[in-house]
Amino acid sequence: MKKGIFGKSLLVTLMASVLLVGCGDENADTSEASGNNNDNTENNSENENAEGSMDGVPERFAGDEETKIRVIRKIGGDDHTAQFLAGASEEGSSLGFDVDVFTANGDSARFHDAIAQAIDENVDGLIISHGDDSATFDAVNEAREAGIEVVTFDSVPELEDIEGVTSTSQDDEALATLALEQLVQDHDGEANIVYLWVDGFPPMVRRNNIFQEYMDEYEGLVEVDRFGVAAEDTTGQTQNAVSAMLNAYPEGEIDAIFATWDAFAIGAARAINEVNRNEIDIYGIDVSNADLEIMQQEDSPWKYTAAVDPKQIGSVNMRILAKKLAGEETPVTYDLDATLISQEQLQTSDEAVNMESLQNIIPEWGKSDEFLEDWMETLKANN
């Protein structure tokens, strides 16, 4: 994605009809041939009606009215963002929507400029991701006053107070719990931990709450150091920080790293591999193709990651927005279910596992029919 430029996602379907004319024997029974042609005509007519039917589709989408959607994400530069945007774009395009996506790569000014531009252009719907400040509340409120439908992801909880807005998130408490519970189990409740976390983002705050609960509950868990920064080069900065920590803490003084973001985990894994400190286990949150590649490497320290399919997050957010545009009831909040992925599971595969093939290892992965209505399937068939 080019910085500062909306990447337009268009789905164009080209359909071609081929007329096949068959010539029979001159002495063939013309009445029988006529009967067959009538049957074929009836069958073709039924098929055309089935394919072109808009029965059950809300009036808002049954005509030729264009539906303009803008997906705006504050953070970027990572695989998770790319998959989230792809999921939203593909789902919207399959419904016949005109979808633009934009990532501000952590730049607040660009993020809010993009929202203001969308409001000025009077788009029909907005999906806003990682709005983490009070200005996001003001912007969403302005959008709603302009009649724009809004769904948010991993944004400030105050947005729930704006009428008509649905706030979605990964189940961050479950993500943190899955990873930390495994850490406790693997280390019998006693471990020196490096904590990779950054404040200021709602999902990080929720994950931190769970981390603090575990630290209070298990006296054997000791936080020996921490680091966290959200930037375009988060992974690189994390790698440098963890390298410095490894120099400060000789072998045996760090048992595990809890990384609350996969950008942190990637940097930590690289630092550990550089100095062969594979006695340290990484427990992460989020997943991408890059993450899976690292986890599958021989002697990789990254043992577990808790995640929600980012592409499904984008798809589900788009479906909720479609329901709003259709005038249907939607929830104020919605949490997407979390899954724990282990290195051991990945190693059972004879081939390299990626985001597409992960469902072959974890059957429930990447499958969700949440908010998928029958009329949406009809729209997809017609687009």
Contacts in CASP RR format, 6 or more apart in sequence:
PFRMAT RR
TARGET T0000
AUTHOR 0000-0000-0000
METHOD contacts of the structure
MODEL  1
MKKGIFGKSLLVTLMASVLLVGCGDENADTSEASGNNNDNTENNSENENA
EGSMDGVPERFAGDEETKIRVIRKIGGDDHTAQFLAGASEEGSSLGFDVD
VFTANGDSARFHDAIAQAIDENVDGLIISHGDDSATFDAVNEAREAGIEV
VTFDSVPELEDIEGVTSTSQDDEALATLALEQLVQDHDGEANIVYLWVDG
FPPMVRRNNIFQEYMDEYEGLVEVDRFGVAAEDTTGQTQNAVSAMLNAYP
EGEIDAIFATWDAFAIGAARAINEVNRNEIDIYGIDVSNADLEIMQQEDS
PWKYTAAVDPKQIGSVNMRILAKKLAGEETPVTYDLDATLISQEQLQTSD
EAVNMESLQNIIPEWGKSDEFLEDWMETLKANN
1 7 0 8 1.000
1 82 0 8 1.000
1 85 0 8 1.000
1 101 0 8 1.000
1 102 0 8 1.000
1 103 0 8 1.000
3 105 0 8 1.000
4 102 0 8 1.000
4 104 0 8 1.000
4 110 0 8 1.000
4 114 0 8 1.000
5 102 0 8 1.000
6 70 0 8 1.000
6 100 0 8 1.000
6 101 0 8 1.000
6 102 0 8 1.000
6 114 0 8 1.000
7 100 0 8 1.000
7 101 0 8 1.000
7 102 0 8 1.000
8 98 0 8 1.000
8 99 0 8 1.000
8 100 0 8 1.000
9 89 0 8 1.000
9 90 0 8 1.000
9 93 0 8 1.000
9 99 0 8 1.000
9 100 0 8 1.000
9 101 0 8 1.000
10 93 0 8 1.000
10 98 0 8 1.000
11 93 0 8 1.000
11 94 0 8 1.000
11 96 0 8 1.000
11 383 0 8 1.000
13 383 0 8 1.000
24 33 0 8 1.000
51 381 0 8 1.000
51 382 0 8 1.000
52 381 0 8 1.000
52 382 0 8 1.000
53 378 0 8 1.000
54 62 0 8 1.000
54 63 0 8 1.000
54 378 0 8 1.000
54 382 0 8 1.000
55 378 0 8 1.000
56 374 0 8 1.000
56 375 0 8 1.000
56 378 0 8 1.000
57 375 0 8 1.000
57 378 0 8 1.000
57 379 0 8 1.000
58 326 0 8 1.000
58 327 0 8 1.000
58 328 0 8 1.000
58 375 0 8 1.000
60 67 0 8 1.000
60 325 0 8 1.000
60 326 0 8 1.000
60 327 0 8 1.000
61 67 0 8 1.000
61 95 0 8 1.000
61 325 0 8 1.000
61 326 0 8 1.000
61 375 0 8 1.000
61 379 0 8 1.000
66 98 0 8 1.000
67 95 0 8 1.000
67 96 0 8 1.000
67 97 0 8 1.000
67 98 0 8 1.000
67 124 0 8 1.000
67 125 0 8 1.000
67 325 0 8 1.000
68 97 0 8 1.000
68 98 0 8 1.000
68 100 0 8 1.000
68 121 0 8 1.000
68 123 0 8 1.000
68 124 0 8 1.000
68 125 0 8 1.000
69 92 0 8 1.000
69 97 0 8 1.000
69 98 0 8 1.000
69 99 0 8 1.000
69 100 0 8 1.000
69 123 0 8 1.000
69 124 0 8 1.000
69 125 0 8 1.000
69 126 0 8 1.000
69 127 0 8 1.000
69 318 0 8 1.000
69 321 0 8 1.000
70 99 0 8 1.000
70 100 0 8 1.000
70 101 0 8 1.000
70 102 0 8 1.000
70 114 0 8 1.000
70 118 0 8 1.000
70 121 0 8 1.000
70 123 0 8 1.000
70 125 0 8 1.000
70 126 0 8 1.000
70 127 0 8 1.000
71 85 0 8 1.000
71 88 0 8 1.000
71 89 0 8 1.000
71 99 0 8 1.000
71 100 0 8 1.000
71 101 0 8 1.000
71 102 0 8 1.000
71 126 0 8 1.000
71 127 0 8 1.000
71 129 0 8 1.000
71 314 0 8 1.000
72 101 0 8 1.000
72 102 0 8 1.000
72 103 0 8 1.000
72 104 0 8 1.000
72 111 0 8 1.000
72 114 0 8 1.000
72 115 0 8 1.000
72 118 0 8 1.000
72 126 0 8 1.000
72 127 0 8 1.000
72 128 0 8 1.000
72 129 0 8 1.000
73 81 0 8 1.000
73 84 0 8 1.000
73 85 0 8 1.000
73 101 0 8 1.000
73 102 0 8 1.000
73 103 0 8 1.000
73 104 0 8 1.000
73 128 0 8 1.000
73 129 0 8 1.000
73 130 0 8 1.000
74 103 0 8 1.000
74 104 0 8 1.000
74 106 0 8 1.000
74 107 0 8 1.000
74 108 0 8 1.000
74 111 0 8 1.000
74 129 0 8 1.000
74 130 0 8 1.000
74 131 0 8 1.000
74 132 0 8 1.000
75 81 0 8 1.000
75 103 0 8 1.000
75 104 0 8 1.000
75 105 0 8 1.000
75 106 0 8 1.000
75 129 0 8 1.000
75 130 0 8 1.000
75 230 0 8 1.000
76 103 0 8 1.000
76 104 0 8 1.000
76 105 0 8 1.000
76 106 0 8 1.000
76 232 0 8 1.000
77 103 0 8 1.000
77 105 0 8 1.000
77 232 0 8 1.000
78 234 0 8 1.000
78 262 0 8 1.000
78 263 0 8 1.000
78 288 0 8 1.000
79 262 0 8 1.000
79 288 0 8 1.000
79 289 0 8 1.000
79 290 0 8 1.000
79 291 0 8 1.000
80 262 0 8 1.000
80 286 0 8 1.000
80 287 0 8 1.000
80 288 0 8 1.000
80 310 0 8 1.000
81 103 0 8 1.000
81 310 0 8 1.000
83 288 0 8 1.000
83 309 0 8 1.000
83 310 0 8 1.000
83 311 0 8 1.000
83 355 0 8 1.000
84 129 0 8 1.000
84 153 0 8 1.000
84 310 0 8 1.000
84 311 0 8 1.000
84 313 0 8 1.000
84 314 0 8 1.000
85 101 0 8 1.000
85 103 0 8 1.000
85 314 0 8 1.000
86 311 0 8 1.000
87 310 0 8 1.000
87 311 0 8 1.000
87 312 0 8 1.000
87 313 0 8 1.000
87 314 0 8 1.000
87 315 0 8 1.000
87 318 0 8 1.000
88 99 0 8 1.000
88 101 0 8 1.000
88 127 0 8 1.000
88 314 0 8 1.000
88 315 0 8 1.000
88 317 0 8 1.000
88 318 0 8 1.000
89 99 0 8 1.000
89 101 0 8 1.000
90 311 0 8 1.000
90 315 0 8 1.000
91 314 0 8 1.000
91 315 0 8 1.000
91 318 0 8 1.000
91 319 0 8 1.000
92 99 0 8 1.000
92 318 0 8 1.000
92 322 0 8 1.000
93 99 0 8 1.000
93 383 0 8 1.000
94 379 0 8 1.000
94 380 0 8 1.000
94 383 0 8 1.000
95 318 0 8 1.000
95 322 0 8 1.000
95 376 0 8 1.000
95 379 0 8 1.000
95 380 0 8 1.000
95 383 0 8 1.000
96 379 0 8 1.000
96 383 0 8 1.000
97 318 0 8 1.000
97 322 0 8 1.000
99 318 0 8 1.000
102 114 0 8 1.000
104 110 0 8 1.000
104 111 0 8 1.000
104 114 0 8 1.000
105 232 0 8 1.000
106 230 0 8 1.000
106 231 0 8 1.000
106 232 0 8 1.000
108 133 0 8 1.000
108 135 0 8 1.000
111 131 0 8 1.000
112 135 0 8 1.000
112 136 0 8 1.000
112 139 0 8 1.000
115 126 0 8 1.000
115 128 0 8 1.000
115 136 0 8 1.000
115 139 0 8 1.000
115 140 0 8 1.000
115 143 0 8 1.000
116 139 0 8 1.000
118 126 0 8 1.000
118 143 0 8 1.000
118 148 0 8 1.000
119 139 0 8 1.000
119 142 0 8 1.000
119 143 0 8 1.000
119 146 0 8 1.000
119 148 0 8 1.000
122 146 0 8 1.000
122 148 0 8 1.000
123 148 0 8 1.000
124 148 0 8 1.000
124 149 0 8 1.000
124 325 0 8 1.000
125 148 0 8 1.000
125 149 0 8 1.000
125 150 0 8 1.000
125 321 0 8 1.000
125 324 0 8 1.000
125 325 0 8 1.000
126 140 0 8 1.000
126 143 0 8 1.000
126 148 0 8 1.000
126 149 0 8 1.000
126 150 0 8 1.000
126 151 0 8 1.000
126 321 0 8 1.000
127 150 0 8 1.000
127 151 0 8 1.000
127 152 0 8 1.000
127 153 0 8 1.000
127 314 0 8 1.000
127 317 0 8 1.000
127 318 0 8 1.000
127 321 0 8 1.000
128 136 0 8 1.000
128 139 0 8 1.000
128 140 0 8 1.000
128 150 0 8 1.000
128 151 0 8 1.000
128 152 0 8 1.000
128 153 0 8 1.000
128 155 0 8 1.000
129 152 0 8 1.000
129 153 0 8 1.000
129 154 0 8 1.000
129 155 0 8 1.000
130 153 0 8 1.000
130 154 0 8 1.000
130 155 0 8 1.000
130 201 0 8 1.000
131 152 0 8 1.000
131 154 0 8 1.000
131 155 0 8 1.000
131 156 0 8 1.000
132 155 0 8 1.000
132 156 0 8 1.000
132 200 0 8 1.000
132 201 0 8 1.000
132 202 0 8 1.000
133 156 0 8 1.000
134 156 0 8 1.000
134 158 0 8 1.000
136 155 0 8 1.000
136 156 0 8 1.000
136 159 0 8 1.000
137 156 0 8 1.000
137 158 0 8 1.000
137 159 0 8 1.000
137 162 0 8 1.000
140 150 0 8 1.000
140 152 0 8 1.000
140 159 0 8 1.000
140 162 0 8 1.000
140 165 0 8 1.000
141 162 0 8 1.000
143 150 0 8 1.000
144 150 0 8 1.000
144 162 0 8 1.000
144 163 0 8 1.000
144 164 0 8 1.000
144 165 0 8 1.000
149 164 0 8 1.000
149 321 0 8 1.000
149 324 0 8 1.000
149 325 0 8 1.000
150 162 0 8 1.000
150 164 0 8 1.000
150 165 0 8 1.000
150 166 0 8 1.000
150 321 0 8 1.000
151 165 0 8 1.000
151 166 0 8 1.000
151 167 0 8 1.000
151 168 0 8 1.000
151 317 0 8 1.000
151 320 0 8 1.000
151 321 0 8 1.000
151 324 0 8 1.000
152 159 0 8 1.000
152 165 0 8 1.000
152 166 0 8 1.000
152 167 0 8 1.000
152 168 0 8 1.000
153 167 0 8 1.000
153 168 0 8 1.000
153 169 0 8 1.000
153 313 0 8 1.000
153 314 0 8 1.000
153 317 0 8 1.000
154 168 0 8 1.000
154 169 0 8 1.000
154 170 0 8 1.000
154 201 0 8 1.000
154 202 0 8 1.000
154 203 0 8 1.000
155 167 0 8 1.000
155 202 0 8 1.000
156 202 0 8 1.000
157 167 0 8 1.000
157 202 0 8 1.000
159 165 0 8 1.000
159 167 0 8 1.000
160 167 0 8 1.000
160 332 0 8 1.000
160 333 0 8 1.000
164 324 0 8 1.000
164 330 0 8 1.000
164 332 0 8 1.000
165 332 0 8 1.000
166 320 0 8 1.000
166 324 0 8 1.000
166 330 0 8 1.000
166 331 0 8 1.000
166 332 0 8 1.000
166 333 0 8 1.000
166 334 0 8 1.000
167 332 0 8 1.000
167 333 0 8 1.000
167 334 0 8 1.000
168 313 0 8 1.000
168 316 0 8 1.000
168 317 0 8 1.000
168 320 0 8 1.000
168 333 0 8 1.000
168 334 0 8 1.000
168 335 0 8 1.000
168 336 0 8 1.000
169 202 0 8 1.000
169 203 0 8 1.000
169 206 0 8 1.000
169 333 0 8 1.000
169 334 0 8 1.000
169 335 0 8 1.000
169 336 0 8 1.000
170 203 0 8 1.000
170 308 0 8 1.000
170 313 0 8 1.000
170 335 0 8 1.000
170 336 0 8 1.000
170 338 0 8 1.000
171 308 0 8 1.000
171 335 0 8 1.000
171 336 0 8 1.000
171 337 0 8 1.000
171 338 0 8 1.000
172 203 0 8 1.000
172 206 0 8 1.000
172 207 0 8 1.000
172 210 0 8 1.000
173 206 0 8 1.000
173 207 0 8 1.000
173 209 0 8 1.000
173 210 0 8 1.000
174 306 0 8 1.000
174 335 0 8 1.000
174 337 0 8 1.000
174 338 0 8 1.000
175 207 0 8 1.000
175 285 0 8 1.000
175 306 0 8 1.000
175 307 0 8 1.000
175 308 0 8 1.000
175 338 0 8 1.000
176 206 0 8 1.000
176 207 0 8 1.000
176 209 0 8 1.000
176 210 0 8 1.000
176 211 0 8 1.000
176 260 0 8 1.000
176 285 0 8 1.000
176 306 0 8 1.000
177 210 0 8 1.000
178 304 0 8 1.000
178 306 0 8 1.000
178 338 0 8 1.000
178 339 0 8 1.000
178 340 0 8 1.000
179 258 0 8 1.000
179 283 0 8 1.000
179 284 0 8 1.000
179 285 0 8 1.000
179 304 0 8 1.000
179 305 0 8 1.000
179 306 0 8 1.000
179 340 0 8 1.000
180 210 0 8 1.000
180 211 0 8 1.000
180 214 0 8 1.000
180 258 0 8 1.000
180 283 0 8 1.000
182 283 0 8 1.000
182 303 0 8 1.000
182 304 0 8 1.000
182 340 0 8 1.000
182 342 0 8 1.000
183 191 0 8 1.000
183 193 0 8 1.000
183 256 0 8 1.000
183 258 0 8 1.000
183 281 0 8 1.000
183 283 0 8 1.000
183 304 0 8 1.000
184 191 0 8 1.000
184 214 0 8 1.000
184 218 0 8 1.000
184 221 0 8 1.000
186 256 0 8 1.000
186 281 0 8 1.000
186 303 0 8 1.000
187 255 0 8 1.000
187 256 0 8 1.000
187 281 0 8 1.000
189 218 0 8 1.000
189 220 0 8 1.000
189 221 0 8 1.000
190 218 0 8 1.000
190 220 0 8 1.000
190 221 0 8 1.000
191 220 0 8 1.000
191 221 0 8 1.000
191 222 0 8 1.000
191 255 0 8 1.000
191 256 0 8 1.000
192 222 0 8 1.000
192 224 0 8 1.000
192 249 0 8 1.000
192 252 0 8 1.000
192 253 0 8 1.000
192 254 0 8 1.000
192 255 0 8 1.000
192 256 0 8 1.000
193 221 0 8 1.000
193 222 0 8 1.000
193 223 0 8 1.000
193 224 0 8 1.000
193 254 0 8 1.000
193 255 0 8 1.000
193 256 0 8 1.000
193 257 0 8 1.000
193 258 0 8 1.000
194 223 0 8 1.000
194 224 0 8 1.000
194 225 0 8 1.000
194 226 0 8 1.000
194 227 0 8 1.000
194 242 0 8 1.000
194 245 0 8 1.000
194 254 0 8 1.000
194 256 0 8 1.000
194 257 0 8 1.000
194 258 0 8 1.000
194 268 0 8 1.000
195 211 0 8 1.000
195 223 0 8 1.000
195 225 0 8 1.000
195 226 0 8 1.000
195 257 0 8 1.000
195 258 0 8 1.000
195 260 0 8 1.000
196 226 0 8 1.000
196 227 0 8 1.000
196 228 0 8 1.000
196 238 0 8 1.000
196 242 0 8 1.000
196 257 0 8 1.000
196 258 0 8 1.000
196 259 0 8 1.000
196 260 0 8 1.000
196 261 0 8 1.000
196 264 0 8 1.000
196 265 0 8 1.000
196 268 0 8 1.000
197 204 0 8 1.000
197 207 0 8 1.000
197 208 0 8 1.000
197 211 0 8 1.000
197 226 0 8 1.000
197 228 0 8 1.000
197 258 0 8 1.000
197 260 0 8 1.000
197 261 0 8 1.000
197 264 0 8 1.000
198 204 0 8 1.000
198 228 0 8 1.000
198 229 0 8 1.000
198 230 0 8 1.000
198 260 0 8 1.000
198 261 0 8 1.000
199 205 0 8 1.000
199 208 0 8 1.000
201 230 0 8 1.000
204 260 0 8 1.000
204 261 0 8 1.000
207 260 0 8 1.000
207 285 0 8 1.000
208 260 0 8 1.000
211 258 0 8 1.000
211 260 0 8 1.000
214 221 0 8 1.000
215 221 0 8 1.000
215 223 0 8 1.000
224 249 0 8 1.000
224 253 0 8 1.000
224 254 0 8 1.000
225 245 0 8 1.000
225 248 0 8 1.000
225 249 0 8 1.000
227 238 0 8 1.000
227 241 0 8 1.000
227 242 0 8 1.000
227 245 0 8 1.000
227 264 0 8 1.000
228 234 0 8 1.000
228 238 0 8 1.000
228 241 0 8 1.000
228 264 0 8 1.000
229 237 0 8 1.000
229 238 0 8 1.000
231 237 0 8 1.000
234 261 0 8 1.000
234 263 0 8 1.000
234 264 0 8 1.000
235 263 0 8 1.000
235 264 0 8 1.000
235 266 0 8 1.000
235 267 0 8 1.000
235 270 0 8 1.000
236 267 0 8 1.000
236 270 0 8 1.000
238 263 0 8 1.000
238 264 0 8 1.000
238 266 0 8 1.000
238 267 0 8 1.000
238 268 0 8 1.000
238 271 0 8 1.000
239 266 0 8 1.000
239 267 0 8 1.000
239 268 0 8 1.000
239 270 0 8 1.000
239 271 0 8 1.000
240 271 0 8 1.000
242 257 0 8 1.000
242 267 0 8 1.000
242 268 0 8 1.000
242 271 0 8 1.000
242 272 0 8 1.000
243 271 0 8 1.000
243 274 0 8 1.000
243 275 0 8 1.000
245 254 0 8 1.000
246 254 0 8 1.000
246 271 0 8 1.000
246 272 0 8 1.000
246 275 0 8 1.000
246 277 0 8 1.000
251 277 0 8 1.000
251 279 0 8 1.000
252 279 0 8 1.000
254 277 0 8 1.000
254 280 0 8 1.000
255 279 0 8 1.000
255 280 0 8 1.000
255 281 0 8 1.000
256 280 0 8 1.000
256 281 0 8 1.000
256 282 0 8 1.000
256 283 0 8 1.000
257 265 0 8 1.000
257 268 0 8 1.000
257 280 0 8 1.000
257 281 0 8 1.000
257 282 0 8 1.000
257 283 0 8 1.000
257 301 0 8 1.000
258 283 0 8 1.000
258 284 0 8 1.000
259 265 0 8 1.000
259 268 0 8 1.000
259 282 0 8 1.000
259 283 0 8 1.000
259 284 0 8 1.000
259 285 0 8 1.000
260 284 0 8 1.000
260 285 0 8 1.000
261 285 0 8 1.000
261 286 0 8 1.000
262 284 0 8 1.000
262 285 0 8 1.000
262 286 0 8 1.000
262 287 0 8 1.000
262 288 0 8 1.000
262 290 0 8 1.000
262 291 0 8 1.000
262 305 0 8 1.000
262 307 0 8 1.000
264 284 0 8 1.000
265 282 0 8 1.000
265 284 0 8 1.000
265 285 0 8 1.000
265 286 0 8 1.000
265 291 0 8 1.000
265 294 0 8 1.000
265 302 0 8 1.000
265 305 0 8 1.000
266 290 0 8 1.000
266 291 0 8 1.000
266 294 0 8 1.000
268 282 0 8 1.000
268 301 0 8 1.000
269 282 0 8 1.000
269 294 0 8 1.000
269 300 0 8 1.000
269 301 0 8 1.000
269 302 0 8 1.000
272 278 0 8 1.000
272 280 0 8 1.000
272 282 0 8 1.000
272 301 0 8 1.000
273 297 0 8 1.000
273 300 0 8 1.000
273 301 0 8 1.000
277 301 0 8 1.000
278 299 0 8 1.000
278 300 0 8 1.000
278 301 0 8 1.000
280 301 0 8 1.000
281 301 0 8 1.000
281 303 0 8 1.000
282 301 0 8 1.000
282 302 0 8 1.000
282 303 0 8 1.000
282 304 0 8 1.000
283 303 0 8 1.000
283 304 0 8 1.000
283 305 0 8 1.000
284 302 0 8 1.000
284 304 0 8 1.000
284 305 0 8 1.000
284 306 0 8 1.000
285 305 0 8 1.000
285 306 0 8 1.000
285 307 0 8 1.000
286 305 0 8 1.000
286 307 0 8 1.000
286 310 0 8 1.000
287 305 0 8 1.000
287 307 0 8 1.000
287 309 0 8 1.000
287 310 0 8 1.000
287 341 0 8 1.000
287 355 0 8 1.000
287 358 0 8 1.000
288 310 0 8 1.000
288 355 0 8 1.000
289 354 0 8 1.000
289 355 0 8 1.000
291 302 0 8 1.000
291 305 0 8 1.000
292 346 0 8 1.000
292 353 0 8 1.000
292 354 0 8 1.000
292 355 0 8 1.000
292 358 0 8 1.000
293 352 0 8 1.000
293 354 0 8 1.000
294 300 0 8 1.000
294 302 0 8 1.000
295 302 0 8 1.000
295 303 0 8 1.000
295 305 0 8 1.000
295 341 0 8 1.000
295 343 0 8 1.000
295 346 0 8 1.000
296 343 0 8 1.000
296 346 0 8 1.000
296 347 0 8 1.000
296 352 0 8 1.000
296 353 0 8 1.000
300 343 0 8 1.000
302 343 0 8 1.000
303 342 0 8 1.000
303 343 0 8 1.000
304 340 0 8 1.000
304 341 0 8 1.000
304 342 0 8 1.000
304 343 0 8 1.000
305 340 0 8 1.000
305 341 0 8 1.000
306 338 0 8 1.000
306 339 0 8 1.000
306 340 0 8 1.000
306 341 0 8 1.000
307 338 0 8 1.000
307 339 0 8 1.000
307 341 0 8 1.000
308 336 0 8 1.000
308 337 0 8 1.000
308 338 0 8 1.000
308 339 0 8 1.000
309 355 0 8 1.000
309 365 0 8 1.000
309 366 0 8 1.000
309 368 0 8 1.000
311 355 0 8 1.000
311 366 0 8 1.000
312 336 0 8 1.000
312 366 0 8 1.000
312 367 0 8 1.000
312 368 0 8 1.000
313 336 0 8 1.000
315 368 0 8 1.000
316 334 0 8 1.000
316 336 0 8 1.000
316 368 0 8 1.000
316 370 0 8 1.000
316 371 0 8 1.000
319 370 0 8 1.000
319 371 0 8 1.000
319 372 0 8 1.000
319 373 0 8 1.000
319 376 0 8 1.000
320 330 0 8 1.000
320 334 0 8 1.000
320 371 0 8 1.000
322 376 0 8 1.000
323 329 0 8 1.000
323 330 0 8 1.000
323 371 0 8 1.000
323 373 0 8 1.000
324 330 0 8 1.000
326 375 0 8 1.000
328 373 0 8 1.000
330 371 0 8 1.000
334 370 0 8 1.000
336 368 0 8 1.000
336 370 0 8 1.000
339 362 0 8 1.000
339 364 0 8 1.000
339 365 0 8 1.000
341 358 0 8 1.000
341 362 0 8 1.000
345 361 0 8 1.000
345 362 0 8 1.000
346 353 0 8 1.000
346 361 0 8 1.000
348 361 0 8 1.000
349 357 0 8 1.000
349 360 0 8 1.000
349 361 0 8 1.000
351 357 0 8 1.000
353 360 0 8 1.000
353 361 0 8 1.000
358 365 0 8 1.000
358 366 0 8 1.000
359 365 0 8 1.000
359 366 0 8 1.000
359 367 0 8 1.000
END
